[in-house]
Amino acid sequence: MATKRKICNLPFSCNKQEVLHQESKSCQQVKTLREENLNVDYMILFKRPKADNLFQQLEKDMKYYDGDLAQVKVYGKWHPIPRKQVAYGDDGVYYKYSGNRLPAKPWSNVPALLEIKKAVEDALDKQYLFNFVLINRYKDGSDHMGEHRDDEKELAHCAPIASVSLGQARDFIFKHKDNRAKNKSRTDLKPVSILLQPGSLLVMKPPTNTFWYHSLPIRKNVLLPRINLTFRVIS
């Protein structure tokens, strides 16, 4: 179920209460996605000219992983990642997933990252200070991301994951863990889809990643590139 509301800040907690602040000039239109244990907010963080400018800066400055760091382990076998990937963050921070250990490159290597990070933290009322960002570049609709949950133990339990999209718009799909493949005990919980526009911010709050998988499916009719930045708190 999707609703729209205007809020000034987005404070998050691990309980079910959501605190809303009084409106101000900085308020943004927020679309909320709410189903059982699905707790997601969506807004436009950057207007189109600014989003396009940031995309071009990242295209120029970003240096993606290659070699072993450009692979992922699936069912015990290593496969090339169907997109480009890199991570930036605080000194010494790393992220483990699918058999790989991703060391964070310094924020200062790409000046636009600190600008985007600050905008995300401001939009969330500085309730969380992110120390890591995972960046994926999709060259066109053949690049994709399969169904998965961001539930690794390194992630701070109560922190949201904040996802910024730049470049080509792509559809993003949530699917409940009990309504996938052969395990369909909760067919009442239908997949939820949202189109991620350039300059948008998608905030996945707990307990979303415990119960819902998400994916960016193949779209053969998509011809242009997209960059996605997922800001995280690594504990």
N, C-alpha and C positions, 0 to 999 in steps of 0.2 A: 504494500500500500504506500503510495507516495502523496505527500502533502507539501504545501509551501507555506513558509512563514518568514517574517523578517525578524532577525535578531542582531544584536550588536556584537555579542561575544559567544564563543562556544566553549564553555567550561565542561570538562568531562570528569566523571568519577566512575567507580566500579559498582555503585548502587543504581537503582532504577530511577532515581530522581534526576530531573534535568532542570538546572537553574537558568532562568532567562533574565537577562538584564534589560533595563530600559533602553528604548531606541535612541539613537543619536545619528549624526550625519554620516558616521562610518558604517551604518547598518548595511548588510548585504542580503539579497534575496536568497533564501536557503531552501532547498528541496530536501525533504526528509524521506528516507526509505525505512519503513518499519514493518517487520513481520516478526514471527516468533524468534527471539534471539538474534534478529537482524537489526542493527542499530547504525545507520549510515546517514551522513549529511553530504549534500552536494551544493556547490556554489560556483559562481564565476569569480575567480580571484584576480585575474588580469584581463583588462579589456583587450580586444583583438590586436590593435597596433602594438601594444606592449608585449603581448604573448608572442607575436610574430618576431619581434626584436629579440626576445629572450631565446627563442628557438634558433635564430641565426647565430647568436653568440655561442650557444652550446654546440651547434654544428661545427663551428670554427675551432673551439677550444677543447672539446671533449676527446679524451684518449681512452678507448675501450680496451678491455682485457683481450688477450689472445692466448693461444696455447692451452694448457690444462685449465686455466680459469675461465675459458670459454666453453667448457663442457659441463654436463650435469649427469649424475648417476640415476638411472631409472631401472628398477628391478635388477640391480646388480651390474648393469652394463652402462658404460660411458657413451654419451651421445653429444654431438654438437648442439649448443643452445640455439634455438631457431629465432635468434635476434642478437643484437650486440648488447653487452652488459658491462657495467663498471660500478664501483662503489667509492664514495668519498665520506669523510667524517673526521671526528676528533682523533688525535694521535693515539695509536695503539688499539683502536677499536676494530673489530672484525666481526663477520657474520657467517655462521655455518648453516648451510642448507643443501639438501640432496647430495651429500657426500663431499661438498666443496667448502673451502674456507676462504672467504673473500676479505682480503685486507683493505682497509679504507685508505684511499689516497688523500692528501691534505686538501682541505677546503680551498686554500689559497691558490691552488693550481688552476681553478676555474672561477674567476671573480663573480660571474653571474649566479653561482650556486648560493653564495652567502646572501645575495639580494632575494632570491627565491625563498630561501630558508627563513629569513626575517619576515617576509610577507606571510608565510604559512603560520609562523609562531604568533604574529600579530593577529591574524584571523582567528586563532584559537585562544586569544586573550592571554598569551604567554603562560598558559597553564602547563605547557610542556616545552622543554628546550631539547630539540632533536640533536642527537650526536652522530647520526649516520643517515646516509641516503643511498638507496640502490637505484641505479639508473638503467633503463632499458630503451634501446633504440630499435624501432620496427621499420625496416626500409620500405615496406608496402604491406598489403593485406596477406601476403604469404607468410610473413613473420608473425608469430603468435605466442601465446602463453597458455599452457594447459591448465586444467582444473587443479587447484591446490589451495591450501590454507596457510597463512602466515602465522604459524603457532609454535615456532622454534623456541627453545627454552631461553635463548639469549635475549629475547624480546621482553621488555618490561611489561609485566602482567596487566597493569591497569592503564597503560598508555595506548592512545589510538595510533593508527597508521594513516598518514596524510599523503595522498597521492595527487600530484600535479601533472596535468596533461598539456603537451605543447605539440603543435603541428597538426597532422591529420586527425579528424574526429574518428573514434572507433567505439563500437558497442562493447560493453562490459557486462558480464553475466554472473549473477550469484545463484548458487544451487545448494540446497540444504543437504547435509551429509547423509540423511536418511531418505533422500529422493534422488539417488544417483545409480546409474548402471543397473545391476541386478538387485541392489539393496534399496528397495522402494517401499519402506514401511510407512513413510509419511507423504503419500501422494497429494495430500491436501496442501502441502507447502510447495507451491509452484515456483519455478525459476523466476528471478527478478532481473530485468535488463535495464541498463541506462546508457545513453549515448554520452561519451566523455568528450566535451567540446574543448578546443584549444583555449588555454588560459583557465581551465576549470580546476577545482580542488574537490576531491572526494575523500571524506574522512570516515574510516572504518573504526568504529568504537567497540570496545569489549561489550558483550562476548561474541561479536560477529565471527571472528576467525576461529572460534572454537566449534561453531555449529555450521557455518556456511563456507563452501568452496567458492572461489571466483576464478574467472578465466577471461582471456582476450582471444576469441576464436578467429580462425582463418576467414578472411573475406577477400575473395579473388578479385572483386571489383574495386578494391582500394588500391590506388596506384602511388600514393604519396607517403612520405615518412612521418613517423610519430615518435616523440620522445616522452617517456614517462619517468617521473621522479617520485619514489616512495620514501618519505621521511619517517624514520623510526627512532625509538629510544632503546638502545642496547644497554642492558643492565650489567 
